[in-house]
Amino acid sequence: MLTVNEVFFSIQGEGTRAGLPCVFVRLTGCPLRCTYCDTAYAFHEGRKREEDDVMAEVEAHPCRLLLLTGGEPLAQAAAFPFVTRLIDAGWQVLVETSGHVPLHALDPRAVAIVDVKTPASGESHRMHWANLERLKPTDEVKFVIRDRADYDWSRALVRERALAERCPVLFSPVHGVLDPGALGRWMLEDGVPARLQVQLHKYLWPGVERGV
């Protein structure tokens, strides 16, 4: 059984696969409370569903790319075997995780997109730092940046841990708070080995909070 908030078909708005059609499975629940969270509705809303039922729904879409997200999807123990089942069925699976849940039990064929919690998130103390040592070349690591202090912290961590040598590094401004152009200028000035990303879906469908 999985507790599911929503399942929908949309355009991937973030990461190295931004712009691609993607099936999204958003699970319910998250133990973190980041200051900039834009999916707080997933903290509690949702219903228990049989795995077979969820599989039937995702298979109805003309796509083989799937993002498992939340909330924090890996807070549900059932998410781990569900990921393996999806991959065995031919899906390319991306798992968007907040980084505080250990990744050792995640199927290595999945793409882990690890959100490193910056100081402005209010949750950086909850990070399971050993996850950064488990990153594979196919994974991605994301920093959601609210201000210059977040940027400086993120830049230092990327260099100290040589993250760009492990996998793609994404710097994402908090939408509507930090100007993406300002973040881009900082990155150019410092030669940060990271990719600037915006949340594409928020530009395609401004003001739409769910199902995108």
Stockholm file with secondary structure:
# STOCKHOLM 1.0

chainA/1-212         MLTVNEVFFSIQGEGTRAGLPCVFVRLTGCPLRCTYCDTAYAFHEGRKREEDDVMAEVEAHPCRLLLLTGGEPLAQAAAFPFVTRLIDAGWQVLVETSGHVPLHALDPRAVAIVDVKTPASGESHRMHWANLERLKPTDEVKFVIRDRADYDWSRALVRERALAERCPVLFSPVHGVLDPGALGRWMLEDGVPARLQVQLHKYLWPGVERGV
#=GR chainA/1-212 SS CEEEEEEEEEECCSSTTTTSEEEEEEESCCSCCCTTCSCGGGTTCCEEECHHHHHHHHHTSSCCEEEEESSCGGGSTTHHHHHHHHHHTTCEEEEEECSCSCCTTSCTTSEEEEEECCGGGTCGGGCCGGGGGGCCTTCEEEEEECSHHHHHHHHHHHHHTTGGGTSCEEEEECTTTSCHHHHHHHHHHHTCSSEECCCHHHHHSTTCCSCC
#=GC SS_cons         CEEEEEEEEEECCSSTTTTSEEEEEEESCCSCCCTTCSCGGGTTCCEEECHHHHHHHHHTSSCCEEEEESSCGGGSTTHHHHHHHHHHTTCEEEEEECSCSCCTTSCTTSEEEEEECCGGGTCGGGCCGGGGGGCCTTCEEEEEECSHHHHHHHHHHHHHTTGGGTSCEEEEECTTTSCHHHHHHHHHHHTCSSEECCCHHHHHSTTCCSCC
//
